[in-house]
Amino acid sequence: MSLAKFTARSALSAIFVTGGLAEFKNADQLSGAVDGLLEKLPESVRSQIPEVDPSLLVKVSGGTMLTAGSLLALGIKPRLAATILAAQLVPVTLTGHPFWEKNSDEKTGEQIQFFKNLGLIGGLLVVALDGATKKK
């Protein structure tokens, strides 16, 4: 493992490790956000999601981010870890930062968060696809 890849993976994973730990520890306080996110989903999707305690969903999300982020940082199954993190971040970004629905005062902040997450997804995809193609 090269020092450059280790450093890059560690930097990329830091937000997921710290954010995942915070979600896991503060699940009860963050569970209201889950209800808000679920309300934004189309009814056809919402009806397929079983009734679950929102704080449990936050803990699962936090645990997933913490685990996959740690694996990514340590270089253990980094492609799988990056794929899991990217897959988790897509719906969070679309439902959590809908800048197109906000007024001008809120729009800028949500737009920044949306594009920050988009950049993280891009970085995760670079890791997920690293070595996926054979060199000729």
BAZATOR-405152 format. One record per residue (C-alpha): residue number from 1; residue in one letter; chain; x, y, z. Coordinates in Angstrom, 1 decimal, padded with zeros to 4 digits. Example, Ala and Ser with C-alpha at 12.3 -4.5 7.8 and 13.67 -1.06 7.14 Angstrom:
BEGIN
{r 1; a; A; {012.3; -004.5; 007.8}}
{r 2; s; A; {013.7; -001.1; 007.1}}
This chain:
BEGIN
{r 1; m; A; {000.0; 000.0; 000.0}}
{r 2; s; A; {001.5; 003.3; -001.0}}
{r 3; l; A; {001.7; 006.2; 001.5}}
{r 4; a; A; {-000.2; 008.4; -001.0}}
{r 5; k; A; {-003.2; 006.1; -001.3}}
{r 6; f; A; {-003.3; 005.6; 002.5}}
{r 7; t; A; {-003.3; 009.3; 003.0}}
{r 8; a; A; {-006.0; 009.9; 000.4}}
{r 9; r; A; {-008.2; 007.1; 001.8}}
{r 10; s; A; {-007.7; 008.4; 005.3}}
{r 11; a; A; {-008.7; 011.9; 004.4}}
{r 12; l; A; {-011.7; 010.8; 002.4}}
{r 13; s; A; {-012.9; 008.5; 005.2}}
{r 14; a; A; {-012.6; 011.0; 008.0}}
{r 15; i; A; {-016.0; 012.6; 007.5}}
{r 16; f; A; {-017.6; 009.1; 007.5}}
{r 17; v; A; {-015.9; 007.9; 010.6}}
{r 18; t; A; {-016.6; 011.1; 012.6}}
{r 19; g; A; {-020.1; 011.5; 011.2}}
{r 20; g; A; {-020.9; 007.8; 011.7}}
{r 21; l; A; {-019.8; 007.9; 015.3}}
{r 22; a; A; {-021.8; 011.1; 015.9}}
{r 23; e; A; {-024.9; 009.6; 014.3}}
{r 24; f; A; {-024.6; 006.4; 016.4}}
{r 25; k; A; {-024.1; 008.3; 019.7}}
{r 26; n; A; {-026.9; 010.9; 019.0}}
{r 27; a; A; {-029.4; 008.7; 017.3}}
{r 28; d; A; {-032.3; 009.8; 019.5}}
{r 29; q; A; {-031.7; 013.5; 018.7}}
{r 30; l; A; {-031.3; 012.8; 015.0}}
{r 31; s; A; {-034.2; 010.5; 014.5}}
{r 32; g; A; {-036.6; 013.4; 013.6}}
{r 33; a; A; {-034.5; 014.0; 010.5}}
{r 34; v; A; {-035.4; 010.4; 009.3}}
{r 35; d; A; {-039.1; 011.2; 009.4}}
{r 36; g; A; {-038.5; 014.3; 007.4}}
{r 37; l; A; {-036.5; 012.4; 004.8}}
{r 38; l; A; {-039.0; 009.6; 004.5}}
{r 39; e; A; {-041.8; 012.1; 003.9}}
{r 40; k; A; {-039.9; 013.4; 000.9}}
{r 41; l; A; {-039.9; 010.0; -000.8}}
{r 42; p; A; {-042.6; 009.1; -003.3}}
{r 43; e; A; {-045.4; 007.2; -001.8}}
{r 44; s; A; {-044.6; 004.2; -004.0}}
{r 45; v; A; {-041.2; 004.0; -002.3}}
{r 46; r; A; {-042.4; 004.9; 001.2}}
{r 47; s; A; {-045.0; 002.1; 001.1}}
{r 48; q; A; {-042.2; -000.4; 000.6}}
{r 49; i; A; {-040.3; 000.6; 003.7}}
{r 50; p; A; {-041.3; -001.3; 006.8}}
{r 51; e; A; {-042.2; 000.6; 010.0}}
{r 52; v; A; {-039.0; 000.9; 012.0}}
{r 53; d; A; {-038.0; 003.0; 014.9}}
{r 54; p; A; {-036.2; 006.1; 013.4}}
{r 55; s; A; {-033.5; 006.0; 016.0}}
{r 56; l; A; {-032.6; 002.5; 014.9}}
{r 57; l; A; {-032.3; 003.6; 011.3}}
{r 58; v; A; {-030.0; 006.4; 012.4}}
{r 59; k; A; {-027.9; 003.9; 014.4}}
{r 60; v; A; {-027.7; 001.6; 011.4}}
{r 61; s; A; {-026.7; 004.5; 009.2}}
{r 62; g; A; {-024.1; 005.7; 011.7}}
{r 63; g; A; {-022.7; 002.2; 012.2}}
{r 64; t; A; {-022.5; 001.6; 008.5}}
{r 65; m; A; {-020.6; 004.9; 008.0}}
{r 66; l; A; {-018.3; 004.2; 010.9}}
{r 67; t; A; {-017.5; 000.6; 009.8}}
{r 68; a; A; {-017.1; 001.3; 006.0}}
{r 69; g; A; {-015.2; 004.5; 006.7}}
{r 70; s; A; {-012.8; 002.7; 009.0}}
{r 71; l; A; {-012.3; -000.1; 006.5}}
{r 72; l; A; {-011.6; 002.5; 003.8}}
{r 73; a; A; {-009.1; 004.3; 006.0}}
{r 74; l; A; {-007.3; 001.0; 006.9}}
{r 75; g; A; {-007.3; -000.2; 003.3}}
{r 76; i; A; {-009.4; -003.3; 004.1}}
{r 77; k; A; {-011.7; -004.0; 001.2}}
{r 78; p; A; {-011.5; -000.3; 000.2}}
{r 79; r; A; {-013.4; -000.8; -003.1}}
{r 80; l; A; {-016.3; -002.4; -001.3}}
{r 81; a; A; {-016.2; 000.1; 001.6}}
{r 82; a; A; {-016.2; 003.0; -000.9}}
{r 83; t; A; {-019.1; 001.5; -002.9}}
{r 84; i; A; {-021.2; 001.1; 000.3}}
{r 85; l; A; {-020.5; 004.7; 001.4}}
{r 86; a; A; {-021.3; 006.1; -002.1}}
{r 87; a; A; {-024.5; 004.1; -002.2}}
{r 88; q; A; {-025.5; 005.4; 001.2}}
{r 89; l; A; {-024.6; 009.0; 000.4}}
{r 90; v; A; {-026.7; 009.2; -002.8}}
{r 91; p; A; {-030.2; 009.2; -001.2}}
{r 92; v; A; {-029.0; 011.2; 001.7}}
{r 93; t; A; {-027.8; 013.9; -000.7}}
{r 94; l; A; {-030.9; 014.0; -002.8}}
{r 95; t; A; {-033.4; 014.0; 000.1}}
{r 96; g; A; {-031.3; 015.9; 002.6}}
{r 97; h; A; {-030.1; 018.8; 000.6}}
{r 98; p; A; {-032.8; 019.7; -002.0}}
{r 99; f; A; {-031.4; 023.2; -002.7}}
{r 100; w; A; {-033.8; 023.5; -005.7}}
{r 101; e; A; {-036.7; 023.6; -003.2}}
{r 102; k; A; {-035.3; 026.3; -000.9}}
{r 103; n; A; {-035.7; 030.1; -000.9}}
{r 104; s; A; {-032.6; 032.3; -001.6}}
{r 105; d; A; {-031.6; 032.5; 002.1}}
{r 106; e; A; {-031.4; 028.7; 002.5}}
{r 107; k; A; {-030.5; 027.8; -001.0}}
{r 108; t; A; {-026.8; 028.6; -000.9}}
{r 109; g; A; {-026.1; 026.5; 002.2}}
{r 110; e; A; {-028.0; 023.5; 000.9}}
{r 111; q; A; {-026.3; 023.9; -002.5}}
{r 112; i; A; {-022.9; 023.8; -000.9}}
{r 113; q; A; {-023.8; 020.7; 001.1}}
{r 114; f; A; {-025.2; 019.0; -002.0}}
{r 115; f; A; {-022.1; 019.7; -004.1}}
{r 116; k; A; {-019.8; 018.7; -001.2}}
{r 117; n; A; {-021.6; 015.4; -001.0}}
{r 118; l; A; {-021.4; 015.1; -004.8}}
{r 119; g; A; {-017.6; 015.6; -004.5}}
{r 120; l; A; {-017.4; 012.9; -001.8}}
{r 121; i; A; {-019.4; 010.5; -004.0}}
{r 122; g; A; {-017.0; 011.2; -006.9}}
{r 123; g; A; {-014.0; 010.5; -004.6}}
{r 124; l; A; {-015.6; 007.3; -003.4}}
{r 125; l; A; {-016.2; 006.2; -007.0}}
{r 126; v; A; {-012.6; 006.8; -007.8}}
{r 127; v; A; {-011.6; 004.4; -005.0}}
{r 128; a; A; {-014.4; 001.9; -005.9}}
{r 129; l; A; {-013.2; 001.8; -009.4}}
{r 130; d; A; {-009.4; 001.7; -008.6}}
{r 131; g; A; {-007.9; -001.3; -010.4}}
{r 132; a; A; {-011.3; -002.4; -011.8}}
{r 133; t; A; {-010.1; -002.3; -015.4}}
{r 134; k; A; {-007.3; -004.5; -016.7}}
{r 135; k; A; {-004.3; -002.6; -018.1}}
{r 136; k; A; {-003.2; -003.7; -021.6}}
